[in-house]
Amino acid sequence: MEAARTKADVRQGTLALMVLKTLEVLGPLHGYGIARRIEQISGDLLAVNQGTLYPVLLKLEQEGSIASEWGASEHNRRARFYRLTRAGRRQLQAETRDWEQTAAIIGRFFAAKAEDLR
């Protein structure tokens, strides 16, 4: 019998990267929209907790990677919309390279066989 899969919480170090990439692809979004898009892109395997997301948004804004302004949501409610800045694009490019390199290294370890390591 297969165990039921539950949504995993997003790892702290990866959430900022996911936020930046989401904003790059989809343009300005409010926090709830960012959270839902990250969950959708993950195939609903990740859960984005609002209590985790908003500190990341605040940190990214303080660093200058994103900017925000007030607007109306699709339900005509007041919401803060976040957008990627030029500095955020540069940060996203650098972090993407780092993650791709890390993934390639980890991939080598998963692919390694005992005889490769002797």
Helices and strands as residue ranges (DSSP letters): E 8-9, H 12-26, E 29-30, H 31-41, E 46-47, H 50-63, E 66-72, E 78-84, H 86-111, G 114-117
